Amino acid sequence: MEQDIRFCELDGRRIAYATVGEGPLLLFGGRWVTHLEEEWDDSRTRAFFEELAKTHRVVRYDRIGAGLSDRTLPDGATLELDTRTLATVHQALGGEPAIMFACSCAGLAIADYATGNPERVRKIVFFGGYASRDDIPEATRRSIVDFARTNWVLAAQMLAGLFTPHGSGDEIAALSRYQRRSADAEVAAAFLELDLTCDARAVLPKVTAPALVLHRRGDRTVPISRGRELAALLPNARFVTLSGDSHLPYMDDQREV
């Protein structure tokens, strides 16, 4: 399979999105920093999306500021921008009711979008998600954001090791390079700050779509307790624990996901 990369616009800024496969629309929300081409070049990641594309029309996109999308964030990173980006991509696809896949921080914008557009969201799969990160002290959040801004090379390596704790040295190095190619230091830090400070607890009870909340038991990036809280706040959710410790769905056992 080969992905088809296209572009749409929001307020004059380019959004890159990729489609592969045919069938019901499965729309992945925008994760922290991504790059559609670089991601597709990784055989393990590609195999994950290709498996889903056997039965679905799988769509991914780069947030504005990252990857193949417009690489500038003149007004900073906001939840409103993320939600409008998701809405713009969905509209470019025709707006048919979609299954949404919310990996980690992508759940924030997807939950926001689902409350305002319930007729466009059939179901939601949350993976490694959370309602808030108030479990991280403010001083720690600030130090992580500042670290990414001032020493992006080392910060990317540290975060790569956190996302996939049992990854080999080569795997962590590759993920670190991927993150640095996906966004510059300022954008990566801006997204980190947004993703670590947003609080969806007031929004989640209004999400009416059926939700499947998946969380790996050993996830060190987002502890499983955060996933339980997320599921408890959703009115129509099922919580399923998975083995493994990677924060990325295409690492560890893909078949279980």
GIFEN-V369214 format. One record per residue. N is the residue number from 1. RES is the residue in one letter. PHI is phi in whole degrees, -180 to 180 (none if undefined). PSI is psi in degrees with one decimal (* if undefined). Layout:
# GIFEN-V369214
{{N:RES:PHI:PSI} {N:RES:PHI:PSI}}
This chain:
# GIFEN-V369214
{{1:M:none:148.9} {2:E:-127:139.5} {3:Q:-80:151.5} {4:D:-111:112.0} {5:I:-95:128.6} {6:R:-134:176.9} {7:F:-136:145.8} {8:C:-133:174.1} {9:E:-127:143.9} {10:L:-131:115.7} {11:D:53:39.1} {12:G:81:1.3} {13:R:-106:139.4} {14:R:-80:135.3} {15:I:-118:125.9} {16:A:-95:134.3} {17:Y:-138:152.7} {18:A:-126:139.1} {19:T:-123:147.8} {20:V:-154:140.5} {21:G:87:175.6} {22:E:-136:153.0} {23:G:130:-160.4} {24:P:-58:144.9} {25:L:-72:123.5} {26:L:-118:103.9} {27:L:-105:118.0} {28:F:-85:130.4} {29:G:-72:163.0} {30:G:-73:119.2} {31:R:-83:-176.1} {32:W:-49:-76.9} {33:V:-132:132.2} {34:T:-140:164.2} {35:H:-146:110.5} {36:L:-56:-41.9} {37:E:-74:-46.1} {38:E:-62:-40.3} {39:E:-64:-41.3} {40:W:-68:-25.0} {41:D:-75:-15.3} {42:D:-84:120.8} {43:S:-62:-38.5} {44:R:-70:-43.7} {45:T:-64:-44.9} {46:R:-61:-41.5} {47:A:-62:-36.1} {48:F:-62:-49.1} {49:F:-71:-34.6} {50:E:-66:-35.6} {51:E:-63:-43.0} {52:L:-67:-33.6} {53:A:-72:-8.1} {54:K:-68:-25.0} {55:T:-127:-4.8} {56:H:-139:159.6} {57:R:-89:103.8} {58:V:-93:128.0} {59:V:-127:131.1} {60:R:-126:158.3} {61:Y:-148:159.2} {62:D:-96:132.2} {63:R:-59:151.5} {64:I:-61:125.4} {65:G:112:-12.6} {66:A:-134:162.0} {67:G:58:-131.3} {68:L:-89:-5.8} {69:S:-76:172.5} {70:D:-52:125.4} {71:R:-88:12.5} {72:T:-112:149.7} {73:L:-129:72.1} {74:P:-61:-29.9} {75:D:-105:12.1} {76:G:80:175.6} {77:A:-92:130.2} {78:T:-139:155.2} {79:L:-65:-35.6} {80:E:-60:-43.6} {81:L:-64:-42.6} {82:D:-62:-42.1} {83:T:-67:-41.3} {84:R:-68:-33.2} {85:T:-64:-47.0} {86:L:-58:-45.6} {87:A:-63:-38.7} {88:T:-66:-43.5} {89:V:-64:-44.6} {90:H:-60:-42.0} {91:Q:-66:-38.0} {92:A:-64:-24.9} {93:L:-86:-2.6} {94:G:109:-12.5} {95:G:78:10.9} {96:E:-63:148.8} {97:P:-54:132.7} {98:A:-122:152.2} {99:I:-85:128.7} {100:M:-103:136.2} {101:F:-112:114.9} {102:A:-111:100.0} {103:C:-92:120.2} {104:S:56:-121.2} {105:C:-67:-16.2} {106:A:-62:-22.2} {107:G:-64:-24.1} {108:L:-65:-51.7} {109:A:-71:-36.6} {110:I:-66:-41.6} {111:A:-63:-41.4} {112:D:-63:-43.8} {113:Y:-66:-41.4} {114:A:-65:-32.3} {115:T:-71:-32.5} {116:G:-90:-16.3} {117:N:-136:58.2} {118:P:-61:-28.9} {119:E:-73:-14.3} {120:R:-99:-4.2} {121:V:-118:109.6} {122:R:-76:-51.4} {123:K:-150:161.3} {124:I:-132:132.9} {125:V:-109:119.0} {126:F:-99:131.1} {127:F:-127:120.3} {128:G:60:32.8} {129:G:-92:178.5} {130:Y:-160:159.0} {131:A:-91:-36.6} {132:S:-159:164.5} {133:R:-116:44.1} {134:D:-73:-1.5} {135:D:-77:-14.2} {136:I:-96:120.7} {137:P:-57:148.4} {138:E:-56:-41.3} {139:A:-63:-37.5} {140:T:-69:-43.8} {141:R:-58:-45.3} {142:R:-63:-39.6} {143:S:-68:-36.1} {144:I:-65:-45.2} {145:V:-64:-44.8} {146:D:-66:-35.4} {147:F:-63:-45.0} {148:A:-63:-37.4} {149:R:-72:-36.1} {150:T:-98:-23.4} {151:N:-145:73.3} {152:W:-63:-34.1} {153:V:-63:-50.9} {154:L:-71:-36.6} {155:A:-65:-42.5} {156:A:-62:-38.6} {157:Q:-67:-43.6} {158:M:-61:-45.8} {159:L:-69:-35.6} {160:A:-61:-41.0} {161:G:-67:-31.0} {162:L:-74:-38.5} {163:F:-68:-34.0} {164:T:-137:79.0} {165:P:-58:-31.9} {166:H:-101:17.2} {167:G:-69:150.3} {168:S:-70:168.8} {169:G:-59:-39.8} {170:D:-67:-39.0} {171:E:-66:-41.9} {172:I:-67:-39.7} {173:A:-63:-41.4} {174:A:-66:-42.3} {175:L:-67:-37.1} {176:S:-63:-45.1} {177:R:-63:-41.2} {178:Y:-59:-44.0} {179:Q:-64:-40.9} {180:R:-69:-31.8} {181:R:-77:-20.6} {182:S:-78:-31.1} {183:A:-160:156.0} {184:D:-83:174.5} {185:A:-60:-42.7} {186:E:-65:-42.8} {187:V:-69:-43.8} {188:A:-59:-41.7} {189:A:-67:-40.1} {190:A:-63:-42.2} {191:F:-67:-39.9} {192:L:-59:-45.6} {193:E:-61:-44.3} {194:L:-63:-48.7} {195:D:-67:-27.6} {196:L:-90:-12.7} {197:T:-111:-16.0} {198:C:-65:148.6} {199:D:-133:112.6} {200:A:-100:9.8} {201:R:-64:-28.3} {202:A:-80:-22.3} {203:V:-89:-39.5} {204:L:-56:-39.3} {205:P:-63:-13.8} {206:K:-94:-2.8} {207:V:-82:111.7} {208:T:-93:-15.5} {209:A:-65:144.7} {210:P:-59:136.2} {211:A:-128:138.4} {212:L:-113:118.1} {213:V:-105:109.2} {214:L:-104:136.7} {215:H:-151:130.4} {216:R:-79:139.1} {217:R:-61:-36.8} {218:G:-98:13.7} {219:D:-56:119.3} {220:R:-96:-14.1} {221:T:-79:-50.1} {222:V:-125:106.3} {223:P:-57:151.1} {224:I:-62:-24.9} {225:S:-62:-31.0} {226:R:-68:-36.6} {227:G:-68:-38.2} {228:R:-64:-41.0} {229:E:-63:-42.9} {230:L:-57:-49.3} {231:A:-63:-37.2} {232:A:-67:-27.8} {233:L:-84:-19.9} {234:L:-84:130.9} {235:P:-73:-16.9} {236:N:-138:59.9} {237:A:-123:152.8} {238:R:-123:131.7} {239:F:-104:126.4} {240:V:-129:124.3} {241:T:-89:143.7} {242:L:-121:155.7} {243:S:-77:165.8} {244:G:102:176.5} {245:D:-137:2.5} {246:S:-77:140.3} {247:H:-82:-7.8} {248:L:-103:131.1} {249:P:-65:-26.3} {250:Y:-89:1.4} {251:M:-99:174.1} {252:D:57:-141.8} {253:D:-88:102.0} {254:Q:-65:-35.9} {255:R:-60:-37.4} {256:E:-65:-39.2} {257:V:-67:*}}
